[in-house]
Amino acid sequence: MVKYNLLLYLASPYLLLSIIFGSIRKGGGIKFFLQRLGLSLLRGFSNIIWLHAASIGETKLALIVCKKLKELNPSYQFLITTNTESSSRLVKDLDDQSIKHSYLPIDWFFTMKRFCSVINPKICIIIETEIWPNLLHRCKRNNIPSVIINARLSKKTTGKSDFIKSIYKKALLDITKILCKSNLEKDKYLQLGAQENKLEVTGNLKFTECEKPQNSENLINRKYVLAASTHDDEEIQIIREWLKLRERKLLLVIVPRHPERLGDILSQIPFSDMTIAIRSRNEKVKDKTQVYIADTYGELNQWIEHSEFVFMGGSLVDHGGQNFLEAALHGKTIIVGPYMYNFISETEEFLKKNALLMVKESSILKSVFEKLIRSRSKRELFGNNAKKLLDSKKGILDDYCKYIQLLIQK
């Protein structure tokens, strides 16, 4: 701990600059600045369940856990700490008085000591992956049980130097329980130095993240295949294969992960070879339209619901994939590329159950598209398998909450 704290204090000038940058350029404001420094702490709370969620994905899981725990015990108050302004907005938008938000202070020794003493939670629940040595040490000293849920370790963490890994190993000695999303992640924690008696495999909470779909209206009057959450260079790869089909009845709808990339997408497209329409420009989809770029926010769920089948982006390029569980919930056939390392366990499980199709390169897409367009039974087979697999995971949230309650009651 001495070496870690020395390293952290030596890095303080850089950390201060990053806090200032986050306050000004990323919209965090004065609240972000003060709370990251351990000032302006929330007071007057009791019966607190503290959940830490680094960014948006983890915050969504934290809110699901809060909702379930509140059903089990309405007296609980919740504090969700995050590192980013965008994730803080998810909590604020709830407008739920029992759920408060604060930015997590920098893991300085005295800052974390003061923070833990002021909020004095019944438990500290870390979502997925963050290991802060002073936070965990202070929880242990204050008899606050700490648990990592949906625990995983990123390549960034496992690829650290031996010195940094030794710091993580010591920090893991202070944690009460580590509830892993898969056996693969459990093995990673063991390799990092976690004690086996503190490790359990409880399942992937992200399987419970998708809410039951509500019927929504179709946004266009044509049948279509969907390319969802695409990234740079994927659109042109998909379009090239689509045009080879010479498909006239079905439309290709592309929903880019970042709609502001429209200009870059258009610069890559061969307009002379195709007919295209763009949603943000209110261009109509005609019978002869081949590609429709839906570069708008908040409509992805509707596009998924009414599609024939879905290609999930971020997987043809070295990005690591995007979450495909929403498409599974709608019972859609899902196609992904080879780069799914951010969703290894989910991808492996879906592939084993014939609930997902993976292509090794974009040149195979034409053949896959062709077979799925021709065979409704094939589409239904993969779609039904995906939905059944997701339905079988409904008890995972209950299992996590049982563990959490047991730790609170000890």
HELIX and SHEET records of a PDB file:
HELIX    1   1 VAL A    2  LEU A   10  1                                   9    
HELIX    2   2 SER A   12  ILE A   24  1                                  13    
HELIX    3   3 GLY A   29  ARG A   36  1                                   8    
HELIX    4   4 ILE A   56  LEU A   72  1                                  17    
HELIX    5   5 GLU A   85  LYS A   92  1                                   8    
HELIX    6   6 PHE A  109  ILE A  119  1                                  11    
HELIX    7   7 PRO A  133  ARG A  141  1                                   9    
HELIX    8   8 LYS A  155  THR A  158  1                                   4    
HELIX    9   9 ASP A  162  LEU A  172  1                                  11    
HELIX   10  10 ASN A  183  LEU A  192  1                                  10    
HELIX   11  11 GLU A  196  LYS A  198  5                                   3    
HELIX   12  12 LEU A  205  THR A  208  5                                   4    
HELIX   13  13 GLU A  234  LEU A  245  1                                  12    
HELIX   14  14 PRO A  259  ARG A  261  5                                   3    
HELIX   15  15 LEU A  262  GLN A  268  1                                   7    
HELIX   16  16 PHE A  271  ASP A  273  5                                   3    
HELIX   17  17 ARG A  279  ARG A  281  5                                   3    
HELIX   18  18 LEU A  300  GLU A  305  1                                   6    
HELIX   19  19 LEU A  325  LEU A  329  1                                   5    
HELIX   20  20 TYR A  341  PHE A  343  5                                   3    
HELIX   21  21 ILE A  344  LYS A  352  1                                   9    
HELIX   22  22 SER A  362  ILE A  364  5                                   3    
HELIX   23  23 LEU A  365  ARG A  374  1                                  10    
HELIX   24  24 ARG A  376  ASP A  391  1                                  16    
HELIX   25  25 ILE A  396  GLN A  409  1                                  14    
SHEET    1   A 7 ILE A  99  TYR A 103  0                                        
SHEET    2   A 7 GLN A  77  THR A  82  1                                        
SHEET    3   A 7 ILE A  48  HIS A  52  1                                        
SHEET    4   A 7 ILE A 123  ILE A 127  1                                        
SHEET    5   A 7 SER A 146  ALA A 151  1                                        
SHEET    6   A 7 LYS A 177  CYS A 180  1                                        
SHEET    7   A 7 LEU A 199  VAL A 201  1                                        
SHEET    1   B 7 ILE A 276  ILE A 278  0                                        
SHEET    2   B 7 VAL A 291  ILE A 293  1                                        
SHEET    3   B 7 LEU A 251  PRO A 256  1                                        
SHEET    4   B 7 TYR A 224  THR A 230  1                                        
SHEET    5   B 7 VAL A 310  MET A 312  1                                        
SHEET    6   B 7 ILE A 334  VAL A 336  1                                        
SHEET    7   B 7 LEU A 357  MET A 358  1                                        
END                                                                             
